[in-house]
Amino acid sequence: MKEITTEELMEKYKQDKQINIIDVREDDEVALGKIPGARHIPLGEVENRVTELNKQEHYYMICRSGGRSATACEVLAKHNIDCTNVAGGMLAWDAEVEK
């Protein structure tokens, strides 16, 4: 599984705010703030919502600390969707958030 640090993701985000970031945390966690432009798909819904994702694009998966997003990457990999886990998750994200 590919992984990226939050620092590396911040650099990519600064260069292209349209990158595909999916936040797999629960609703109450996302209500506290998420990366601007990130799409919210709770981990429990990822398997049922893979058809919403474009297999021709790359996705960065994030959660609170990196565990659930790693699980989401495993699910997406089974469906041949290219993704990277964000190690450290939102706990390590030290940039702007939107509520």
N, C-alpha and C positions, 0 to 999 in steps of 0.2 A: 504494500500500500504506500502510495506517495504521501509525504507529509511536508508541511511548510510551517515556518514559525509565524507568529503574528507580525513580527517585524518585516519579514519578507512579504507577507500579504499586504501590509500597509504600503510598502513600496509599489507593489503591483496596483493597488487601489488608487494611489496618488497618480499613477500614469494613466489608468483607465478606470474611471468610476463605474463603467458598465460591465465590469467582470461579474461573473455569476457566482454569487455567494448565497448559500442556503443555510439558514439558521434552524437547527433541528431541536432547539429547546422547547419547553412547554410554554403555553400562552402567558402564564404569570411571570415567567423569566424574561420573555421577550418584551413584556410591558415595561420592564425596567430600563430597556434600551437595547437597540441592535445596531449593527453597522448600517449606515445610511445606504439604502438601495438593496439591502439583503432581502431575500425572499424567505418567508417563514413557512416551513413544512415540519411540524413536530415529528420526531423520530418514529412514533407509532403509526404515522400516516405515509411514511416514505415509500414503503412497498406498494401501497395502493395508488400512489400518485406518480410513479415513474413515467407514465405515459405523458405527463405534463412537461417532461424534460426532453431537450433536443439531444439526441445521441451524437450530433456533430459538434457539440459545444463541450467546454470543460467547466466543471463545477468545483468550488471550494466549499467544503462542509465545515460548519462551526457549531459548537455547543458551549456549555459552560467551561469545561476543562479539557476536552479533546476525546473523551471516552465514547460518548453517544455519537459524535460525528464520525469516529472511526467505524462504529457499527453501521452507520448510514452509508459509508463508503463501501463496506462489504456488501450491503444490499444492492447498491447501484452497480457494483462490479459484476454481480450476477446477471444484470440486465445490459451489460456492455456499455455502461455510461462512465465516461472518463471523469474521475474526481480526485481531489487531494484533500486530505485531512488537515485541519488547522490545529497544530499542537498547542496546547495551553489554553485554547478557546478564549471565550470572552473575559475570563479572569486575567489573561495576559494582554488583552487588547487595550492599548493605551492611546486611543485616539477618539475622535468624535463618535457619538452614538445618537440615534434618533429614537424618539418614543412614539 
